[in-house]
Every structure is written in structure tokens, then in C-alpha cells.
């Protein structure tokens, strides 16, 4: 099992805005962690900082004993795979070539994969259910198929850490379930998997752990049932909602939006 | 790829045979290596330099077009986007305007390359070292427009009608009457620029997934951007320096090879360069074969042939282009 991620006293300032303030978190390997929070809470910034794309103003992100921001680009690229929000492909490349771009950090080009790369690409394509689509231009796929091809690209890196920013946001319910199952599978295989999600009920069914952010601060961190309480949804999201246990997850029914004030941040932690 | 190389060789040799004094193919080939009297003088001193320049410049323009299209993730990108050719032209025009040198002197290419380098420096300073691609394009367009305006100003203010004629003709682009000195002067810049652009292949390949993903795959996007923009400017500047403004080769060449090699930016670079060399060599043969009083300017020919191709690409890819990133 790979070492997990340690986020220590992380603050990020972008321009003149403090996007993240003093975040401390341990993200163990072998778990699917879902990061949630209202728009502008700093979820994407957190993921990009952990991915090494943004330098923290204060604090550090450690993978095992190594600082993510102290690694060379090449070392980081083999250890952290990042799937950005609403990513696209600019050219009509065949699905197989797009997935094979995940092998670039290993020094393998899509037209010159080693046997290790061939296996990783084939496994990633199988994992997302795109067998038979290998030669189709990715620009001609449906939104759901394209999202899965891009996920396969991130899987093909075979990095110990996989970060996915809203991987199911644009997908129909069936594809949402398929993609989350793939992410959980990857976590079960020993990777540290972190996904940003807005659909709390869906997240509660797949996440081993939930991290709730609000205005750049950590509000709650624990199992979905412990984190997603009606009181917290009211405080963080400004909604009145009914929360009930249902099967492996939670049924969350938003009832109405509450008038929002700039109230103090809720700080309870579990 | 090998077919393109063979085509370049064939057209290159053909280009030694055409002109006001037609020289048979074998005589031309022999005149290159042995002394064949006047045929050797014509082939070695007049036609060889222009054949070499056509291959070098066409190749550089092709690689430049493919690299810029890869960097900007836009199939309609060309070096004119960053203003370097316009700035190079301004550098050369100023030399002609102040009567510092004639159209065939060496001060001209040096001034043009200097103009291109100043334009990149200006673009990079305005956009900032970490400036996004969109900001770079906007800065490039502005610098290009400024250089174009300054060129027009020089033409309209020129007190000397001969200088005006010289400027206008030079701006139309030509490979006529170039010597080996022009080849030696521009070749280092053209070759270095092409080599730098070819080396960015893997990074451009990763960039087809967007800048964020490319960065996460270990690509230094900011550095790649600087290399591509800088090398394109140097290449375009050196091309403009010795041949005047030759448009559309860089735009069209990548489109000609994509049906054969696919859309992977890394795989289009070299074939696009070869296709550019073929295009310009063929065009340079064609301008000598078109019957007219004075030789048709090669820049005019590439524009006349290139623009319809450009329109055809737009019409065919309308729907895809509507979604293409800026």
C-alpha cells in the first residue's frame, strides 16, 4: 500500500484572496475521500495545490515523507495523477492515444509504449468500459464516453495518488455510478483517491470519508453520515434539508434555500 | 515521410532547371558537381541558393505552423498571430526607408531578425513570463498591428519613389536573386528554430489535453510556451529577412499532412515541415514558369493558393471550429 497524503497548515492566497486557510488533513491510502462544500469553498484550489500545480503560501503537502512541492516535475507526474474539471481534448485523437498520454510521465509516447504501458492502457480502458472504442476519435464520443476516456487517461498513469475534480458533474446517473465505482475500485487497490463532488447523496454512497470545506476552511472531516448532518447542511450550504440513512448511503432531500448571511464559520470537527 | 523527402529532392533538382535560361535536368545535376561553364554559374550561383532557401524557409514555416497550432490547440494558428513576421518586415522596411541598404544587402536580414526578436521581447514583457496563451495572442496581435501600421507609415512618408517601390516589392515576398550569403545568414536561425520546435513534440502532445493536465503530466507549460513563441518568431523573422513576407505556408502545411499522419501534434511537426518545404519549392518553380513580364512574387502566389485552401478548411470544419478553444 502506498503512503497517504499529509496536508499540514495549508494556506493558499491567489491574487488578493485567501482561498485556503490553515488546512490540516491526513488522507490515508486505500480510501476514497470526497471533498465537498459550496461554490467558492476552495475545493478545486485544494486539489490543484495537492497536485502540485499551485504553490501554497504557507504549509506543506507531504506524500510519504516527501514534499509534493519539493519534487521534480517528472517525479511528481509519476506519483500524482490529476483529472481536471471539465477537461477536453483539442484534437480528434483515437481513444487509445488519449489514454496512452497517461504514460508520458513514464517516458512512454503513445506510439512507443513499452509492454508495461500497453498493459496499463488496456487495463484502464477495460476499467472504464470503453473496450471496442479504442480507435474511435475522442471528439466523436458522447459526453459520458469522453469523460470515461479522460478518466482512463488518469488511471493509466498508475500513480499512487489519484485526484479527480468533479469527475461525475456532467454525467447521466448510470455513468455517475460507473465512474464512482471505478474510483472506489482504485482506492481498494491501495491508491489514495480524492474526488471533489457536489452531489452529496451520491458521494455518501461511495465515499469512505468526506471532507467539508467552507470559505477556505475545514468544517468537518469524517464518515459521510457523521459529516452530512441537517444542521451542517444548513450552516455550510444554507439549505434546509432532510437527511436519512438509506442503504449504504444517505438520502438527502433539500427543501428550501435559507437567506444567507455572512455568519461566523462553523468550526465543529468530528 | 520518405515520399515527402523524395518529393523535396525531386522538386529541388527541378528548381535548378527552370528559369529564363532552361537547363536540362542532367546538365543541371552535373553542373552542381562539375564545371559545365555558364550552366554551372547559373545553377550554383543563382538557382542553388534559391532552391536551398525555398526548402529551408518552407520547412521552417511548416514546422512553425504545426507547433503553433499544437500550442494554441487551434488549427488556424500561424506565426502572424504573434506579430513576428510583421515586426521583421518593419525592421527590413526601416533599412530600405532610410536608404541604409538595397533590397539585397545583408543589413536587411539582420534588421528583420532584430525586428522579430524585439517583437517577441515586447510580447513577453507585456504578457508576463507566466502569461496565459490567450494573453500572449492578444499581445502578439497588438504588436503585429503596430508593426504593420509603422510599415504603412514608412511607405506613405517615404520621399523617395524608388524606396517605395523597393519596399512594396520586397513586402510581396520573393526568392529571386538571392545568393549563398543569404543562405548562410538565415540558415542558422532557421535550423535552430526548427530544431527547438521539433523538440517540443512531447509537450505539445500532452497539451492536447489542456494546460492543467499537461502540467500534471510533468510538462513545464510556461517554458514550452516561451520556446514555441520564441522559436517561431526567430524562424519567421529569419524567413521574412531573406524572402520577404510569405504567408499561408505555415497555416496550410499541417492540414495537408494530418489526413496521413493523424492529429497528434508531435507526429505532425516533421511531416508539416517537409510539406512546407515541398510547397514553397513547388511555388518557387511555378513563379518562374508562369509567363509574365516580371517574375510573379512568390508571396503573392502562396497567398492566392493558400487563401482558398484556408477557406475550404474553415467551411469543412465549421462545426468543429465553433467548439475549438481560443
Interface residues (C-beta under 8 A of the other chain):
Chain A: X48 X51 X52 X53 X73 X74 X76 X77 X78 X80 X81 X82 X83 X84 X87 X88 X89 X90 X91 X92 X93 X94 X97 X98 X101 X102 X104 X105 X109 X110 X111 X139 X150 X153 X157
Chain B: X73 X74 X202 X205 X206 X207 X208 X209 X210 X212 X213 X215 X216 X217 X218 X219 X220 X262 X263 X264 X265 X266 X267 X320 X324 X325
